[in-house]
Each structure stands twice: as C-alpha cells, then as structure tokens.
Amino acid sequence: MKQKVFLFLILTFLTTSLIADEIVLVADEWCPYNCNPLSDNPGFMVEIAENAFAKQGHTVKYITLPWARAIANIRDGKYDGIIGTGRNETPEFIFPTTALGNATHTFYVKKDNPWRYKGLDSLKEISLGVISKYSYGKLLDDYIKPNKGGGKVQTNSGNNALDRNIQKLSLGRIDALIEDKYVFNYYLHSTQSLDEFTDAGVAYSEKVYIAFSPKIAKSKYYAEILSNAMKELRSNGKLAVILKKYGMEDWRQ
C-alpha cells in the first residue's frame, strides 16, 4: 500500500510539473527592452522570455503597467514576473543567475545646453527629470531621493513617463533627464528627434533582468529556465539575431 501511495505521489508531482503554464510578465514600456505588447517587435527581453519558456511548453503573456504598480503587483504575487529590474531595485525578487541586459543610465540635455555631468556636485546646477520608482543605480540613493520635491528633481509616473520627461526637456521645464541609452536612442529614432538632444554623461551602469515574484512557488523554476536559455541563445547565435532586430549587440561582447 505504501509503495502505491508513493508512486501515486510521484506521478502526481510529475504530471503537475509538466502542465503548461501561462507566465504573466509586467512592466511599463521600456523599448527596446520591452515595447508595445501588440507589436510584432514586443522587445528583446520579451522575445528572449518567449523563446525560453516555449521550449519548456509554457506561454508568455506580457502586460504593460506603470512601473511602481508593476513592482507592487509582483511583490504581492498578482503576476509572475517583471521585465527590466535590477538586483538593488527589487532585492527580494527571484532572479536568474544570468542578466538579460545591461542598462547604462545616461544624462541627456538639449543640444544647445553646455552642461555635462561631472559628479554629484554638477547636478546642483540643473533641474533633473526622473521616473518614479526607477532604479538609476547608486544615483537614486546618492542624489534623487534626498532632492525630491525641491524643484531640483522632478518626477513623472505612469505608462508615458518618458514621453512627458522628454516633452518637459524640449520645452525647457527641466534642464536634463536621465534614461538608459538604448531606450533613449530607440525613442529618438522612432520619433525622428535625433537633432534635438545630446548625451551629457553616464551616471551608472547595472545589469537588468526578468525577475519573479517571491510569493509564487514556481519562481525559482522560471528563473532557472531563463538562466539556461540565455546560455543556449548565446551559444547557438539566436540571441544575436533577436538583438539585431532592435539595433543592438550583445552587451557582453
């Protein structure tokens, strides 16, 4: 009898583990990392996830939410994973061992503005546009948090936060904004605004991931799938093919 019960439990476990999951990933639009969910080019991180999980029989559903709400929902276990987060930003989440991107947090100004980033003291000369709950690496704790609300740091939130920051920069309502270089360049090319803004220096670089909810039992399993898939996609050349669609190269080259 005990042997039959044991075999039944083993079979139940194997059957349950083989059930195809719909894995729900959330984030605000951060193209080319994650773009419009209805687009043929939903973002290179989305395509990596779709490729990785399809091989294990799972599907991916990608939903856009304001960043702060996306973090809160993953923290509470409402959805499975979040796209484009860093380890310092959401340390309690479940991360794959391999990063899915590298964010370079860069300052941008109008082309006629001579200001350039030369350390924290140089930020005292400008008003800076940021997005609520974004990481920005060490700059978040070193400058953004201590200076919120005083006019030196202006915060936007919601799905169109980057668009509003760029509009404020264009109109002179802020002197500079900070954004990942791939995201900003992708925006400039898509809106044909290449001649209006310029790079004013790099604040910080950090690895970014798709991370999973600490409240969901399968999160470690999902993270392991992504880690293994990244190794395979690099070795078989498929990662390079995905990145090329978005005008990018492997950040580890």
C-alpha positions as CSV (number, residue, x, y, z in Angstrom):
1,M,0.0,0.0,0.0
2,K,2.8,2.4,0.9
3,Q,4.5,1.7,-2.4
4,K,1.3,2.5,-4.3
5,V,0.8,5.8,-2.4
6,F,4.5,6.7,-3.1
7,L,4.1,6.0,-6.8
8,F,0.9,8.0,-6.9
9,L,2.6,11.0,-5.3
10,I,5.5,10.8,-7.8
11,L,3.1,10.6,-10.7
12,T,1.1,13.5,-9.4
13,F,4.2,15.6,-9.0
14,L,5.5,14.8,-12.5
15,T,2.1,15.5,-14.0
16,T,1.7,18.8,-12.2
17,S,5.2,19.9,-13.1
18,L,4.6,19.2,-16.8
19,I,1.4,21.3,-17.0
20,A,1.9,24.2,-19.4
21,D,1.9,27.5,-17.6
22,E,0.9,30.9,-18.8
23,I,3.6,33.1,-17.4
24,V,2.5,36.7,-17.0
25,L,5.2,39.3,-17.2
26,V,4.6,43.0,-16.5
27,A,6.5,46.3,-16.9
28,D,6.0,49.8,-18.3
29,E,7.0,50.2,-21.9
30,W,10.8,50.5,-22.0
31,C,11.6,49.9,-25.6
32,P,13.8,48.1,-26.9
33,Y,13.8,46.0,-23.7
34,N,10.0,45.7,-23.7
35,C,7.8,47.5,-26.2
36,N,4.2,47.5,-27.2
37,P,2.7,44.1,-26.4
38,L,0.6,44.2,-29.6
39,S,3.7,44.9,-31.8
40,D,5.5,42.4,-34.0
41,N,8.6,43.6,-32.1
42,P,7.5,43.4,-28.4
43,G,11.0,44.0,-27.1
44,F,14.2,41.8,-27.0
45,M,13.6,40.8,-23.3
46,V,10.1,39.7,-24.2
47,E,11.4,37.7,-27.2
48,I,14.0,36.0,-25.0
49,A,11.4,35.0,-22.5
50,E,9.0,33.7,-25.2
51,N,11.8,31.6,-26.7
52,A,13.0,30.3,-23.3
53,F,9.6,29.3,-22.0
54,A,8.2,27.9,-25.3
55,K,10.9,25.3,-25.2
56,Q,9.5,24.1,-21.9
57,G,5.9,24.1,-23.1
58,H,4.9,27.4,-21.5
59,T,3.5,30.5,-22.9
60,V,4.2,34.2,-22.0
61,K,1.6,36.9,-21.6
62,Y,3.1,40.4,-21.4
63,I,1.1,43.3,-19.8
64,T,2.1,47.0,-19.6
65,L,1.6,48.7,-16.2
66,P,3.1,51.8,-14.6
67,W,6.5,50.8,-13.1
68,A,5.6,51.4,-9.5
69,R,2.4,49.4,-9.8
70,A,4.2,46.6,-11.7
71,I,6.7,46.2,-8.8
72,A,3.9,46.2,-6.2
73,N,1.9,43.6,-8.1
74,I,4.9,41.3,-8.4
75,R,5.8,41.8,-4.7
76,D,2.2,40.7,-3.9
77,G,2.2,37.7,-6.2
78,K,-0.5,39.0,-8.5
79,Y,1.6,38.3,-11.6
80,D,4.6,36.1,-12.2
81,G,7.5,38.3,-13.3
82,I,8.7,41.8,-14.0
83,I,10.8,42.9,-17.0
84,G,13.9,45.1,-16.7
85,T,14.5,45.3,-13.0
86,G,17.9,45.4,-11.2
87,R,19.0,43.4,-8.1
88,N,19.3,46.6,-6.0
89,E,15.9,47.8,-7.1
90,T,13.9,44.7,-6.1
91,P,16.3,42.6,-3.9
92,E,13.6,40.3,-2.6
93,F,12.5,39.1,-6.0
94,I,13.7,35.8,-7.5
95,F,16.4,36.4,-10.2
96,P,18.0,34.2,-12.8
97,T,21.8,33.9,-12.5
98,T,22.3,35.5,-15.9
99,A,21.4,39.0,-16.7
100,L,19.1,39.7,-19.7
101,G,20.6,43.2,-20.4
102,N,22.8,46.0,-19.2
103,A,21.3,49.4,-18.5
104,T,23.5,52.5,-18.9
105,H,21.8,55.3,-17.0
106,T,22.8,58.4,-19.1
107,F,22.0,62.1,-18.8
108,Y,20.5,63.9,-21.8
109,V,20.2,67.7,-22.5
110,K,19.1,69.9,-25.4
111,K,21.9,70.2,-27.9
112,D,22.5,73.9,-27.1
113,N,23.0,73.2,-23.4
114,P,26.7,73.0,-22.5
115,W,26.1,71.3,-19.1
116,R,27.8,67.9,-18.7
117,Y,27.7,65.5,-15.8
118,K,30.9,65.7,-13.7
119,G,29.8,64.0,-10.5
120,L,27.1,64.8,-7.9
121,D,28.1,68.4,-7.4
122,S,27.4,69.2,-11.0
123,L,23.8,68.2,-10.5
124,K,23.3,71.2,-8.3
125,E,23.4,73.3,-11.4
126,I,20.4,71.8,-13.1
127,S,16.8,70.6,-12.7
128,L,16.6,66.8,-13.4
129,G,13.7,64.8,-14.7
130,V,13.3,61.2,-13.5
131,I,10.6,58.4,-13.4
132,S,9.0,57.3,-10.2
133,K,10.4,54.1,-8.7
134,Y,13.1,53.6,-11.4
135,S,16.5,52.4,-10.1
136,Y,19.1,54.7,-11.7
137,G,21.7,52.7,-9.8
138,K,23.6,54.4,-7.0
139,L,22.3,57.8,-8.1
140,L,18.9,57.0,-6.6
141,D,20.2,57.0,-3.0
142,D,23.0,59.4,-3.5
143,Y,21.0,62.2,-5.2
144,I,17.5,61.6,-6.4
145,K,15.9,60.6,-3.1
146,P,17.5,63.4,-1.0
147,N,16.5,66.0,-3.5
148,K,12.9,65.1,-4.4
149,G,10.3,67.7,-4.0
150,G,12.5,70.7,-4.0
151,G,12.4,71.5,-7.7
152,K,15.9,70.1,-8.4
153,V,14.4,66.6,-9.1
154,Q,11.1,66.4,-10.9
155,T,9.3,63.0,-11.0
156,N,6.9,61.6,-13.6
157,S,5.0,58.3,-13.4
158,G,2.6,56.2,-15.5
159,N,3.0,54.5,-18.8
160,N,4.0,57.6,-20.7
161,A,6.5,59.0,-18.1
162,L,9.4,59.1,-20.6
163,D,7.4,60.9,-23.2
164,R,6.4,63.6,-20.6
165,N,10.0,63.9,-19.4
166,I,11.2,64.4,-23.0
167,Q,8.4,67.0,-23.6
168,K,9.5,68.9,-20.4
169,L,13.1,68.8,-21.6
170,S,12.1,70.1,-25.0
171,L,10.1,72.9,-23.5
172,G,12.8,73.9,-21.1
173,R,10.9,72.9,-18.0
174,I,13.8,70.7,-16.9
175,D,17.5,71.0,-17.9
176,A,18.3,67.3,-18.2
177,L,16.7,63.9,-17.9
178,I,18.3,60.5,-17.1
179,E,17.4,57.4,-19.1
180,D,19.0,54.2,-20.3
181,K,21.0,54.9,-23.5
182,Y,19.3,52.1,-25.5
183,V,15.8,53.3,-24.5
184,F,16.5,57.0,-25.3
185,N,18.2,56.3,-28.6
186,Y,15.3,54.0,-29.6
187,Y,12.9,56.8,-28.8
188,L,14.9,59.3,-30.8
189,H,15.0,57.1,-33.9
190,S,11.3,56.2,-33.7
191,T,10.3,59.9,-33.3
192,Q,12.9,61.3,-35.7
193,S,14.2,63.6,-32.9
194,L,17.9,62.9,-33.4
195,D,19.0,66.5,-33.8
196,E,17.3,67.9,-30.6
197,F,19.1,66.2,-27.7
198,T,22.6,65.1,-26.8
199,D,24.4,62.8,-24.3
200,A,25.6,64.6,-21.3
201,G,27.5,61.8,-19.5
202,V,26.9,58.5,-17.8
203,A,25.8,58.2,-14.2
204,Y,25.8,54.4,-13.7
205,S,25.6,51.0,-15.4
206,E,23.8,48.0,-14.0
207,K,22.7,44.5,-15.1
208,V,19.0,44.1,-15.6
209,Y,16.8,41.0,-15.5
210,I,13.4,39.5,-15.7
211,A,12.8,38.7,-12.0
212,F,10.0,36.7,-10.4
213,S,7.6,37.0,-7.5
214,P,8.8,35.8,-4.1
215,K,5.1,34.8,-3.4
216,I,4.9,32.3,-6.3
217,A,6.2,28.7,-5.8
218,K,7.5,28.2,-9.3
219,S,9.5,31.4,-9.4
220,K,12.9,29.6,-8.9
221,Y,11.9,27.2,-11.7
222,Y,11.1,30.0,-14.0
223,A,14.4,31.8,-13.2
224,E,16.4,28.7,-13.9
225,I,14.7,28.3,-17.3
226,L,15.8,31.8,-18.2
227,S,19.4,31.2,-17.0
228,N,19.7,28.1,-19.1
229,A,18.1,29.7,-22.1
230,M,20.5,32.6,-22.1
231,K,23.5,30.3,-22.3
232,E,21.9,28.4,-25.1
233,L,20.8,31.5,-27.0
234,R,24.3,32.9,-26.9
235,S,25.9,29.6,-28.0
236,N,23.6,29.0,-30.9
237,G,23.6,32.6,-32.2
238,K,19.9,33.2,-31.6
239,L,20.5,36.0,-29.1
240,A,22.4,38.0,-31.7
241,V,19.5,37.5,-34.1
242,I,17.0,38.8,-31.6
243,L,19.2,41.8,-30.6
244,K,19.8,42.7,-34.2
245,K,16.1,43.4,-34.8
246,Y,16.4,46.2,-32.2
247,G,19.7,47.6,-33.4
248,M,21.7,46.1,-30.6
249,E,24.6,43.9,-29.9
250,D,25.3,41.5,-27.0
251,W,26.4,43.7,-24.0
252,R,28.9,41.0,-23.0
253,Q,31.0,41.5,-26.2
